[in-house]
Amino acid sequence: MADKMRVGWLWFDNDKGRTVKEKVLRAAGAYREKFGQMPNTCYVHPQAMAQEEQQCEGVHIVTARHILPHHFWLGMEGRAL
């Protein structure tokens, strides 16, 4: 069983002209530039998506109630600290 993500990077995007997937890809690109690798997980507020989970170009997008609207918590789930 994979470990839950405990450390991540928070991204804010309230642009109404972008879809959630576009926002996640934009945030993932910035994460890659900063940390040298693509994240594999992104947590979003439940109102951001109709489904609880989906995939977007290798990034697992998951809803979580503790994430504020328009915020995206990205990181590497399943890796030990």
VENQUIZI-V344510 format. One record per helix or strand of 3 or more residues. SS is the DSSP state (a for helix, b for strand). FROM is the first residue (numbers start at 0). LEN is the number of residues. If there is no record, write none. Layout:
BEGIN
((SS FROM LEN) (SS FROM LEN))
END
This chain:
BEGIN
((b 8 4) (a 19 16) (b 40 4) (a 45 3) (b 52 4) (b 58 5) (b 70 5))
END
